[in-house]
């Protein structure tokens, strides 16, 4: 029983020579990898009516458990050999293993000790199904932020069933209430029922300052192995500004933009957990992992996290309760924040703005004449300085509303008018692409 951590579609590089800081992905979900059968495994017993069942990754989770048990048994057998071979000398030491060290002589155990108490395991049950994921405590009285797709089983079931969280180091799940959720941005807010007023909380860092190569650590309820004892993995920021289409079995396909890419291992169950920097501050919420490409190639070490800058911007809406107002405008572009590195590499004129990576065919942006490589610098006269800022500004407008977009094509500053579409139009165009 595991969370359906989302699969990200395998992208192809765009014609415009952007480096792989962001690439548009196919607008279709990629099937989950098929696990090889486990030798001598007994046939699965059909679940009784009403019994809980995981919707995805059952095979992978089962294989991981069986392989782990086999490896453990092998190590035990080798260690317990009775020292019957007289000409073999075994050197032993009581020294503790050295802690992994990140930049600035910060050790991973120090970071884990600081952050893990604020990471919870989440279990969702509805209509005989079960999903699991992770979450981060953000207020001392028990507000928890996670991915929408972690709790999607509950909302799809008409808000029936249950949502529980297990705090770090604990065994007993605690009921939680869904406060608000945003299906488009894949963020949800929970509240632990009858929580104390002094719970440990995570600290959000400045995700906009992350650079490629930064050391990061991912924490979460990987594979749902043991609630309350999160898995920790290490890696770096591999790229910024990624745009992918993500979806899993039983979840809707989502077009997510401006994601942080990391090679820190992210597995089913990690969704909603923190991606932290060397200060122990959260710079992203682990959300998706690349599965297989269009030609069937299995990808390796490609995971994605929503920047905390975006998560924070959504909290006021989520705290109002219910589904976030996703009736805002739709432009139809994949974008990334203009950085000094991009500006220097491609000779872009503006010093700040948002680079268009891809334009959806037939979208409002397409109809307004915007193309890949244009740099948007203002919306209705207000400067645009980040991808998140433009995204939020567009969503504050309504479908059918006209907006004035100021942008650069090379050295030429231009202005165009776009009539924003709706979320329904967005979903239709994504399904047709």
Secondary structure as GFF3:
##gff-version 3
##sequence-region A 1 433
A	DSSP	beta_strand	6	8	.	.	.	ID=ss1
A	DSSP	beta_strand	53	54	.	.	.	ID=ss2
A	DSSP	alpha_helix	58	79	.	.	.	ID=ss3
A	DSSP	three_ten_helix	103	105	.	.	.	ID=ss4
A	DSSP	alpha_helix	108	115	.	.	.	ID=ss5
A	DSSP	three_ten_helix	116	118	.	.	.	ID=ss6
A	DSSP	beta_strand	119	126	.	.	.	ID=ss7
A	DSSP	beta_strand	129	137	.	.	.	ID=ss8
A	DSSP	beta_strand	143	146	.	.	.	ID=ss9
A	DSSP	alpha_helix	148	156	.	.	.	ID=ss10
A	DSSP	beta_strand	162	166	.	.	.	ID=ss11
A	DSSP	beta_strand	174	182	.	.	.	ID=ss12
A	DSSP	beta_strand	187	192	.	.	.	ID=ss13
A	DSSP	three_ten_helix	207	209	.	.	.	ID=ss14
A	DSSP	beta_strand	215	220	.	.	.	ID=ss15
A	DSSP	three_ten_helix	222	224	.	.	.	ID=ss16
A	DSSP	beta_strand	231	247	.	.	.	ID=ss17
A	DSSP	beta_strand	254	262	.	.	.	ID=ss18
A	DSSP	beta_strand	274	276	.	.	.	ID=ss19
A	DSSP	beta_strand	282	290	.	.	.	ID=ss20
A	DSSP	beta_strand	303	307	.	.	.	ID=ss21
A	DSSP	alpha_helix	308	318	.	.	.	ID=ss22
A	DSSP	beta_strand	322	323	.	.	.	ID=ss23
A	DSSP	beta_strand	333	337	.	.	.	ID=ss24
A	DSSP	alpha_helix	340	346	.	.	.	ID=ss25
A	DSSP	beta_strand	354	359	.	.	.	ID=ss26
A	DSSP	alpha_helix	364	367	.	.	.	ID=ss27
A	DSSP	beta_strand	375	379	.	.	.	ID=ss28
A	DSSP	beta_strand	382	383	.	.	.	ID=ss29
A	DSSP	alpha_helix	387	396	.	.	.	ID=ss30
A	DSSP	beta_strand	402	409	.	.	.	ID=ss31
A	DSSP	beta_strand	412	419	.	.	.	ID=ss32
A	DSSP	alpha_helix	423	432	.	.	.	ID=ss33
###
